[in-house]
Amino acid sequence: MTIDTAAIPVGPASPADLRRCAEAVRRAVAPLRLNTEDVLLAWGMLPAVYRAPEAQDLQDALITIGPAAVEIATGLGSACTAIETLADELEAIERERDGLVERIARRSAPGLYQAPLPDDRFGRAVADAVRADEEAAFRRDCATLVDRWDAAVDACTASLRSIPEIPWSLSNLLRVDEQLIAEASTSITDAAALPLLARLADHGGSRAAALLTAHPDWTGILHRARPAAVAVWWNALPVTTAEQLTMAIPSVIGNLDGVAITARVTANRARAASRVEELLRQRLDAVGVVDGLGPSLRVPRAEANRRVSDLDREIAYFQAVQDGRKQLYAWDPDHGSLIEMSGDPATATSALFVVPGTNTRAESFFGDVPVTRVAEWETRAGMGAVVSFTVLSGPMPQLSDIPSGGGPQLTTYALERSPEYARFVQGIDATRPDLWTMSYEHSYAGAIGSAAESYGGVVDARFMAATVGAIGPYQPSPETRYFAAQAPDDINRYYAGLSLANLGFSVPPESFPGVQIVETGLPGLDPGNLVVGGAIGIVADSVEHHNALMSDEESVNGPVLRSVKSLLLRGAGE
């Protein structure tokens, strides 16, 4: 082991983050008892307003809620205490680690006097023995840190496991498929979502819409369930119930990872019809402004005309979805996500996930030059064997945000989008585990694909097209093959490997262990620009060559398009 700070192990968690987590739980638990008392008070008035033989039975039905609320609050309080104790222990150990780091830093400080190495054999032997003792002490100190961390975590685990389960008899009244719960018992989010999914499917799904109207908070809970658990639930539904849910609650089914691909497309096609009607109303108002008939005459005519043009493009898009000419796999306008599918999953043996980068937004899918062109080219070239998805899971960085402190230099977007992209990947895998999968990531999207791996968003192959790489430290997945393509003068090469705090990406794509480089056929630096255009011409070419890897024109991006096609067709047979 080398005696340097890089060899000193890092703690398993941040004490500050643990304390924030415990504090958030305590704040959430605080109103539980008060809310429960309010519920029981209101329910206790039932016999006074409903005089019937069963009134007392109805009143007694919730008698277990009071004790259950106390037990829940007590259990969660004990869990918070265990987490806070762990934070204290880790903090104390962290101070010891800081001392070890400081000791090593002082040892290697510049200008520190170093005795010359002895020339004689005996002197060298003594020096070697001293160095060996020092290294052994360093190893023992590092091992002690790890042992103390393990002991603290084990103690916390024991404390959490000692919290008694809630003997709440009311839970026995929840009608849930026991086999379904048994197969998906590894996630607390599943434990919350699966009973709600079962409730939605009751009575053939006929009451699903009314339930979600009464309980709008259910939607967020449902979308936190693991896609694999949702797939088990969905596949067990009768066909008629699945069809009823698809039409009754299309905004939920159309965005729920783990639901069958075709059902999601059907649900979003139904939603598109409503969207077209809404957009046509907006267009009518916008045209009124242009003609001077609308309520606001202060809108500049040029701006009003742009609004009409934007609406026309969006209307044309959703009309294509409504007519079945485009296939919408996911769409959440409130969050800014949109995923379009091309191809037929029924005949596909491979799936391509195209993740466009900087400047992508929902509007990028509209118009005559949509962001879906690479996906559509690969689908056509696959001749039925490839189904492709162009994935926008949420807001992406915009170059226009740079003056206000935003933009693609920040790692923030990658950290926000990566869990969403991982859920998308897991959703496809849960519904079609037989598909060979490839992620085609352009520009900023490379950081999303890299970070998504830690959330379980692992694919068979990743093709990094002029990407920023990864946020370090980064270790590739052993289950994935990696490919990288980048023009010799790509704009990202000027910043590759540079990072500071939440700025930049420290691991360039071509440095990934085992990555295979694919030649783009794009030219490098044009010497003529040094004379004619100077820096402006150089940057313009660099940006053009960067964007070329999202082109579907073979004259521009042919080597990359054909390479991806070959991998998709070969991959399913491996």
C-alpha positions in Angstrom: 0.0 0.0 0.0 1.4 3.4 -0.9 1.6 5.9 1.9 -0.5 8.8 0.5 -3.9 10.3 1.2 -5.5 8.6 -1.8 -5.0 5.2 0.0 -6.9 6.3 3.1 -10.5 4.8 3.0 -13.5 7.1 2.8 -16.4 6.8 5.2 -19.7 5.1 4.2 -21.9 8.1 4.6 -21.9 11.8 5.3 -22.9 12.6 8.9 -24.5 15.8 7.9 -26.6 14.0 5.3 -27.7 11.4 7.8 -28.8 14.2 10.3 -30.7 16.0 7.6 -32.5 12.7 6.7 -33.4 12.1 10.4 -34.6 15.7 10.8 -36.8 15.4 7.7 -38.4 12.3 9.1 -39.0 13.9 12.5 -40.6 16.9 10.9 -42.9 14.6 8.9 -43.9 12.5 11.9 -44.6 15.5 14.2 -48.1 16.2 13.0 -49.1 12.5 12.8 -50.7 12.2 16.3 -52.5 15.5 15.9 -53.9 14.5 12.6 -54.9 11.1 13.9 -56.7 12.8 16.8 -58.6 15.1 14.4 -59.7 12.0 12.3 -60.9 10.1 15.4 -62.7 13.2 16.7 -64.6 13.6 13.5 -65.3 9.9 13.2 -66.4 9.8 16.8 -69.2 12.1 16.1 -70.8 9.5 13.7 -73.4 8.1 16.1 -74.7 11.6 16.7 -75.4 12.2 13.0 -76.2 8.7 11.8 -78.6 6.8 14.1 -78.8 3.2 13.0 -78.0 -0.2 14.4 -74.6 -0.3 12.7 -73.5 3.2 13.7 -71.5 1.9 16.7 -69.9 -0.8 14.6 -68.8 1.9 12.1 -67.4 4.0 14.9 -65.4 1.1 16.3 -64.0 0.3 12.9 -61.2 2.9 13.3 -60.5 2.3 16.9 -57.1 0.8 16.1 -55.9 3.9 14.3 -55.0 5.7 17.6 -52.7 3.1 19.0 -51.2 2.5 15.5 -50.4 6.2 15.1 -48.5 6.1 18.5 -46.6 3.0 17.5 -45.7 4.4 14.1 -44.5 7.7 15.6 -42.5 5.8 18.3 -40.9 3.5 15.8 -39.9 6.3 13.5 -38.6 8.3 16.4 -36.4 5.3 17.4 -35.2 5.0 13.8 -34.2 8.7 13.8 -32.3 8.3 17.0 -30.4 5.3 15.6 -29.5 7.3 12.5 -28.4 10.3 14.6 -26.3 8.1 16.8 -24.6 6.7 13.6 -24.0 10.2 12.4 -22.2 11.0 15.7 -20.1 7.9 15.5 -19.1 8.6 11.9 -18.3 12.1 12.7 -15.9 11.1 15.5 -14.2 8.5 13.2 -14.0 11.2 10.5 -12.0 13.4 12.8 -9.5 10.5 13.3 -9.3 10.1 9.5 -8.7 13.9 9.1 -5.8 13.5 11.6 -4.3 10.7 9.5 -4.7 12.7 6.3 -2.9 15.6 8.0 -0.1 13.4 9.2 0.5 12.0 5.7 0.3 15.5 4.2 2.9 16.8 6.6 5.1 13.8 5.8 5.1 14.7 2.1 5.1 18.4 2.4 7.3 20.3 -0.1 10.5 21.6 1.5 10.5 19.0 4.2 14.1 17.9 4.9 14.7 14.3 3.6 17.8 12.5 4.8 19.9 11.2 1.9 19.7 7.5 1.2 22.7 5.7 2.7 25.2 4.2 0.4 26.1 1.1 2.4 24.1 -2.1 2.6 23.5 -1.9 6.3 22.2 1.7 6.1 19.9 0.8 3.3 18.6 -2.2 5.2 17.8 0.0 8.2 16.1 2.6 6.0 14.0 -0.2 4.4 13.0 -1.6 7.8 12.0 1.9 9.0 9.9 2.4 5.8 8.3 -1.1 6.2 7.4 -0.3 9.8 5.9 3.0 8.7 3.8 1.3 6.0 2.6 -1.4 8.4 1.5 1.3 10.9 -0.3 3.1 8.0 -2.1 -0.1 7.0 -3.1 -0.7 10.6 -4.5 2.8 11.0 -6.5 2.5 7.7 -7.8 -0.9 8.9 -8.8 0.6 12.2 -10.9 3.2 10.4 -12.7 0.6 8.4 -13.3 -1.6 11.5 -14.7 1.4 13.4 -17.0 2.3 10.5 -18.2 -1.3 10.2 -18.9 -1.4 14.0 -20.9 1.8 13.9 -23.0 0.7 10.9 -23.6 -2.7 12.5 -24.7 -1.0 15.8 -27.1 1.2 13.8 -28.5 -1.9 11.9 -29.1 -3.7 15.2 -30.9 -0.7 16.6 -33.1 -0.4 13.6 -33.9 -4.2 13.6 -34.8 -4.0 17.3 -37.7 -1.7 16.5 -40.9 -3.8 16.8 -43.2 -4.3 13.9 -46.6 -2.6 14.2 -49.2 -5.1 15.4 -51.9 -3.2 13.6 -55.0 -5.3 13.1 -56.4 -2.8 10.6 -53.7 -3.6 8.1 -55.2 -7.1 7.8 -58.2 -5.5 6.1 -56.2 -4.1 3.2 -57.0 -6.4 0.2 -53.6 -7.0 -1.4 -52.4 -10.0 -3.4 -50.0 -11.7 -0.9 -48.0 -13.4 -3.7 -47.5 -10.0 -5.3 -46.2 -8.5 -2.1 -44.0 -11.5 -1.5 -42.3 -11.1 -4.9 -41.7 -7.4 -4.4 -40.8 -7.1 -0.7 -37.4 -5.6 -1.1 -38.5 -2.0 -1.4 -40.4 0.2 1.0 -41.7 2.2 -1.9 -43.3 -1.0 -3.3 -44.9 -1.6 0.1 -46.6 1.8 -0.2 -47.5 1.6 -3.9 -48.7 -1.9 -4.5 -51.8 -1.7 -2.2 -52.8 1.4 -4.1 -52.3 -0.3 -7.5 -54.5 -3.1 -6.2 -57.2 -0.6 -5.1 -57.1 1.0 -8.6 -57.6 -2.4 -10.2 -60.6 -3.3 -7.9 -63.9 -3.7 -9.7 -62.2 -4.0 -13.0 -60.6 -0.6 -12.8 -64.0 1.1 -13.0 -63.4 3.3 -10.0 -59.7 4.2 -10.7 -60.4 7.7 -12.0 -62.6 8.6 -9.0 -60.0 7.3 -6.6 -57.2 9.3 -8.1 -59.4 12.4 -8.1 -60.1 11.9 -4.4 -56.4 11.0 -3.7 -54.2 13.0 -6.1 -51.2 12.3 -3.9 -51.4 8.6 -4.9 -49.8 9.4 -8.3 -46.5 10.4 -6.8 -46.5 7.2 -4.6 -47.2 5.0 -7.6 -44.3 6.4 -9.7 -41.9 5.5 -6.9 -42.6 1.8 -7.1 -39.9 -0.3 -8.7 -40.6 -1.0 -12.4 -40.1 -4.7 -11.8 -42.8 -4.7 -9.1 -45.2 -2.7 -11.3 -44.6 -5.2 -14.2 -45.6 -8.2 -11.9 -48.8 -6.4 -10.9 -49.6 -5.3 -14.5 -49.0 -8.8 -16.0 -51.3 -10.4 -13.5 -54.2 -8.1 -14.4 -57.1 -9.5 -16.5 -57.0 -8.1 -20.0 -60.3 -6.2 -19.5 -59.0 -4.6 -16.3 -55.7 -3.5 -18.0 -57.7 -2.0 -20.9 -60.1 -0.2 -18.5 -57.2 1.3 -16.5 -55.4 2.4 -19.7 -58.4 4.5 -20.8 -59.6 5.6 -17.3 -56.3 6.9 -16.0 -54.1 7.4 -19.1 -51.8 10.0 -17.5 -50.8 7.5 -14.8 -50.6 4.4 -17.0 -48.8 6.4 -19.8 -46.0 7.3 -17.4 -45.7 4.3 -15.2 -42.5 2.4 -15.7 -43.2 -1.3 -15.7 -46.5 -1.1 -17.6 -46.4 -2.9 -21.0 -44.9 -0.7 -23.8 -48.0 -0.9 -26.0 -50.4 0.0 -23.2 -48.3 3.1 -22.5 -48.4 4.1 -26.1 -52.2 3.6 -26.2 -52.7 5.7 -23.1 -50.6 8.6 -24.4 -52.4 8.4 -27.7 -55.6 9.0 -25.9 -54.0 11.9 -24.0 -52.9 13.4 -27.2 -56.5 13.9 -28.4 -57.2 16.1 -25.4 -54.0 18.0 -25.9 -54.9 18.8 -29.4 -58.2 20.3 -28.3 -56.4 22.4 -25.7 -53.8 23.6 -28.2 -56.4 24.6 -30.7 -58.1 26.8 -28.1 -54.8 28.4 -27.3 -54.2 29.0 -31.0 -57.5 30.7 -31.4 -56.6 33.1 -28.6 -53.2 33.7 -30.1 -54.6 34.4 -33.6 -57.0 36.9 -32.0 -54.0 38.7 -30.5 -52.3 38.8 -34.0 -55.5 40.2 -35.5 -56.0 42.7 -32.8 -59.1 40.9 -31.5 -57.6 39.4 -28.3 -57.8 40.6 -24.8 -54.2 41.8 -24.7 -53.2 44.3 -27.4 -49.8 45.1 -25.8 -48.2 41.9 -27.2 -45.9 42.7 -30.1 -47.1 41.4 -33.4 -43.8 39.5 -34.0 -44.1 37.8 -30.6 -47.7 36.9 -31.3 -46.8 35.4 -34.7 -44.0 33.3 -33.1 -46.6 32.0 -30.6 -48.9 30.9 -33.4 -46.0 29.2 -35.2 -45.0 27.4 -32.1 -48.5 26.2 -31.5 -48.8 25.0 -35.0 -45.7 22.8 -34.6 -47.0 21.4 -31.3 -50.5 20.8 -32.7 -49.0 18.9 -35.7 -47.0 16.8 -33.4 -49.8 15.7 -31.1 -52.1 15.2 -34.1 -49.5 12.8 -35.4 -49.6 11.0 -32.0 -53.4 11.0 -32.0 -53.4 9.5 -35.5 -50.8 6.9 -34.6 -48.1 8.3 -36.9 -45.9 9.0 -33.9 -45.7 6.8 -30.8 -45.5 8.6 -27.4 -44.1 6.3 -24.7 -44.0 8.9 -21.9 -45.1 12.5 -21.5 -45.2 14.7 -18.4 -45.5 18.4 -19.4 -45.4 19.6 -15.8 -42.0 18.0 -15.4 -40.7 18.6 -18.9 -40.3 15.0 -20.0 -41.2 13.4 -23.3 -40.1 10.0 -24.7 -41.0 9.0 -28.2 -40.8 5.5 -29.6 -40.2 4.4 -33.2 -40.6 0.8 -34.4 -42.5 -2.2 -33.3 -41.6 -3.8 -30.0 -43.4 -7.0 -31.0 -40.8 -7.8 -33.6 -37.8 -6.1 -32.1 -34.8 -8.0 -30.7 -32.8 -4.9 -29.8 -33.7 -1.6 -28.2 -31.9 1.7 -28.7 -32.2 4.6 -26.2 -31.1 7.9 -27.8 -30.5 10.5 -25.1 -29.9 14.0 -26.7 -27.9 16.5 -24.7 -27.6 20.3 -24.2 -30.5 22.5 -25.5 -33.0 19.6 -25.7 -36.5 20.3 -24.6 -40.0 19.0 -25.4 -40.1 21.5 -28.4 -37.1 19.6 -29.8 -39.5 16.8 -30.8 -41.8 19.2 -32.8 -41.3 20.5 -36.3 -39.5 19.4 -39.5 -36.1 18.7 -37.9 -37.0 16.7 -34.8 -34.4 15.4 -32.3 -35.7 11.8 -33.1 -33.8 11.5 -36.4 -31.0 9.2 -35.2 -33.5 6.9 -33.5 -35.7 6.8 -36.6 -32.7 6.1 -38.9 -31.7 3.1 -36.7 -35.2 1.8 -36.6 -35.5 1.9 -40.4 -32.1 0.3 -40.8 -33.0 -2.4 -38.4 -35.9 -3.5 -40.6 -38.2 -4.6 -37.7 -35.4 -5.9 -35.4 -34.9 -2.6 -33.6 -37.2 -0.5 -31.5 -35.9 3.0 -30.6 -36.7 5.5 -28.0 -35.6 9.2 -27.9 -35.5 10.0 -24.2 -36.0 13.4 -22.5 -36.6 12.4 -18.9 -36.7 16.0 -17.6 -35.2 19.5 -18.0 -31.8 19.6 -19.7 -29.2 22.4 -19.6 -29.6 25.2 -22.1 -26.8 27.4 -23.5 -29.0 30.4 -23.0 -28.8 29.8 -19.2 -25.1 30.4 -19.0 -25.3 34.2 -18.4 -27.5 33.5 -15.4 -25.3 30.9 -13.9 -26.8 27.8 -15.5 -25.8 25.8 -18.5 -24.0 22.5 -19.5 -21.0 23.2 -17.4 -23.0 22.2 -14.3 -23.2 18.6 -13.0 -26.6 19.4 -11.4 -28.7 18.3 -14.4 -26.8 15.0 -14.7 -27.4 14.2 -11.0 -31.2 15.0 -11.4 -31.8 13.2 -14.7 -29.8 10.0 -13.9 -32.3 8.4 -11.5 -35.1 9.2 -14.0 -33.1 7.7 -16.9 -32.3 4.6 -14.7 -36.1 4.1 -14.1 -36.8 4.3 -17.8 -34.1 1.6 -18.5 -35.4 -0.6 -15.7 -39.0 -0.1 -17.0 -38.0 -1.4 -20.5 -36.1 -4.3 -18.9 -39.0 -5.2 -16.6 -41.5 -5.4 -19.6 -39.1 -6.8 -22.2 -36.2 -8.5 -20.5 -35.4 -10.3 -23.8 -34.3 -7.1 -25.6 -30.6 -6.3 -26.1 -30.2 -2.7 -25.1 -28.0 0.1 -26.2 -27.8 3.7 -24.9 -26.8 6.3 -27.5 -25.8 9.4 -25.5 -24.9 12.7 -27.1 -23.1 15.6 -25.5 -24.2 16.3 -22.0 -26.2 13.0 -21.9 -23.0 11.0 -21.4 -22.9 12.2 -17.8 -26.5 11.1 -17.3 -25.8 7.7 -18.7 -22.7 7.3 -16.5 -24.4 8.4 -13.3 -27.6 6.3 -14.1 -25.5 3.1 -13.8 -25.3 3.6 -10.0 -29.1 3.7 -9.8 -29.4 0.4 -11.7 -29.8 1.9 -15.2 -27.4 -0.6 -16.8 -27.6 -1.4 -20.5 -25.7 -4.0 -22.7 -23.8 -1.2 -24.5 -23.3 2.5 -24.3 -22.3 4.6 -27.3 -21.0 7.9 -26.2 -21.4 10.3 -29.1 -19.3 13.5 -28.4 -20.2 13.3 -24.7 -18.8 15.1 -21.7 -17.9 11.7 -20.1 -18.6 11.2 -16.4 -18.5 12.8 -13.0 -15.6 11.3 -11.1 -14.8 9.1 -9.4 -16.4 6.7 -11.9 -16.1 3.0 -12.5 -17.7 1.4 -15.6 -20.2 -1.4 -15.3 -18.8 -4.9 -15.9 -22.1 -5.8 -17.7 -21.7 -3.1 -20.3 -19.6 -2.6 -23.5 -18.5 1.0 -24.1 -18.0 2.8 -27.3 -17.0 6.4 -27.9 -17.0 8.6 -31.0 -15.8 12.2 -31.2 -14.6 14.5 -34.0 -10.9 15.4 -33.7 -11.8 19.0 -33.0 -15.0 18.5 -31.1 -15.8 21.4 -28.8 -15.9 19.1 -25.7 -12.2 18.2 -26.2 -11.3 21.7 -25.0 -12.8 21.0 -21.6 -12.3 17.2 -21.3 -11.2 16.1 -17.8 -11.6 19.5 -16.2 -13.8 19.9 -13.1 -14.1 21.9 -9.9 -16.9 21.3 -7.4 -20.1 21.1 -9.4 -18.5 22.4 -12.6 -17.2 20.2 -15.3 -16.7 16.4 -15.8 -13.5 14.9 -14.7 -13.6 11.6 -16.6 -13.4 12.0 -20.5 -15.3 9.3 -22.4 -12.3 8.1 -24.3 -10.5 7.4 -21.0 -13.1 4.8 -19.8 -11.4 1.5 -19.1 -12.1 -0.9 -22.1 -13.8 1.7 -24.2 -13.7 1.1 -28.0 -13.1 4.2 -30.1 -15.2 4.5 -33.3 -13.9 6.8 -36.0 -16.4 9.5 -37.0 -14.9 10.4 -40.4 -15.3 14.0 -39.5 -12.4 16.4 -40.3 -10.1 17.9 -37.7 -8.9 21.4 -37.2 -9.1 23.5 -40.5 -5.8 25.4 -40.8 -7.6 27.9 -43.0 -9.7 29.1 -40.0 -6.5 30.2 -38.3 -6.0 32.7 -41.1 -9.5 33.6 -42.2 -11.8 33.1 -39.3 -9.5 33.0 -36.3 -11.0 31.7 -33.1 -14.6 32.2 -34.3 -14.1 30.0 -37.3 -12.4 27.3 -35.1 -15.2 27.3 -32.6 -17.9 27.2 -35.3 -16.4 24.1 -36.9 -16.0 22.5 -33.5 -19.6 23.0 -32.6 -20.7 21.8 -36.1 -18.7 18.6 -35.8 -20.1 18.1 -32.3 -23.7 18.4 -33.4 -23.0 16.2 -36.5 -23.3 13.1 -34.3 -27.0 13.7 -33.9 -27.5 13.9 -37.6 -29.3 11.2 -39.6 -27.5 12.2 -42.9 -25.1 9.4 -43.9 -23.0 12.0 -45.7 -22.4 13.7 -42.3 -22.7 10.9 -39.7 -22.5 7.7 -41.8 -19.7 5.9 -39.9 -21.4 6.3 -36.6 -24.9 5.4 -37.8 -23.6 2.3 -39.5 -21.5 1.3 -36.5 -24.6 1.6 -34.2 -26.7 -0.4 -36.6 -24.1 -3.2 -36.7 -24.0 -3.3 -32.9 -27.8 -3.4 -32.6 -28.2 -6.2 -35.1 -25.2 -8.2 -33.7 -26.0 -7.6 -30.1 -29.3 -9.5 -29.9 -27.5 -12.6 -31.3 -24.7 -12.6 -28.7 
